[in-house]
């Protein structure tokens, strides 16, 4: 094995190796038959949207263009802008050129656009339901680390207000967003006997521009932990995160409302509530009246897949254009 991870290298994708074998064979056959100058138009579109989808979000164009320009493919691309909404059977990208010049890239083009657009579309649906409530993508742990930045970017194009992934955020020129893991409280509990010291040390160590959002569902009742955190950090406490699995107490909405009522009664109305842990569309609808923020990972990263295809049309003109419009 010549690599540590089963991922394609940049140069392999650029050289057309990240493809299905039948495209390589097709090019060989067409060249042998003297059909290497057949000019075509390839239209990319989604035949049917997933159930309950009325629209989707186009994303991934930047990487398709990067591949095309780097390889200097003699083709012309026409496309929607990333972030554009589209419907089924609506052309989202068109490629013109000699078929043999880009045949082996069908796999890469479709894979990039399908994955990007699928993630972006699910993120958009979540954000649309969340409305003015903040939505941060927490899905880095759901995908292979090699594609974390890509999934972060797709979710951001779809409408997420931030991402937790360090590399993805850096490549997009934004700051990563996040809180703290259960492991922090557990380590402090075992080492000192007091897990609330994790909050105090987090407040002491983190820069001032990092919001003090503490996890309050690890050892005690969420209401109790929220009050301890509020008294400990005072006006420095920005929010509390509820990540309680359903197997613990059951109804997340009831828990969140209890926490909100308790904090308000004690005068901590400015403390926000962030809800994470298996959040999907139905959860956002049910919880958006009590939550201020959502951390959504699995439902966006493990999205409904858009069935993206391309259709070839023969062109009579011979001139080959190079560019992106």
Secondary structure, 3 states (H helix, E strand, C coil): CCCCCCCCCHHHHHCCCCCCHHHHHHHHHHHHCCCCCCEEEEEEEECCCCCCCCCEECCCHHHHHHHHHHHCCCCEEEECCCCCEECCCCCCEEEEEEHHHHHHHHHHHHHHHHHHHHHHHHHHHHHHHHCCCEEEECHHHHCCHHHHHHHHHHHHHHCCCEECCHHHHHHHCCCCCCCCCHHHHHHHHHHHCCCCHHHHHHHHHCCCCCCEEEECCCCCCHHHHHHHHHHHHHHHEEEEEECCCCCCCCCHHHHHHHHHHHHHHCCCCCCEEEEECCCCHHHHHHHCCCCCEEEECHHHHCCCCCCEEEEEEECCCCCCCCEEC
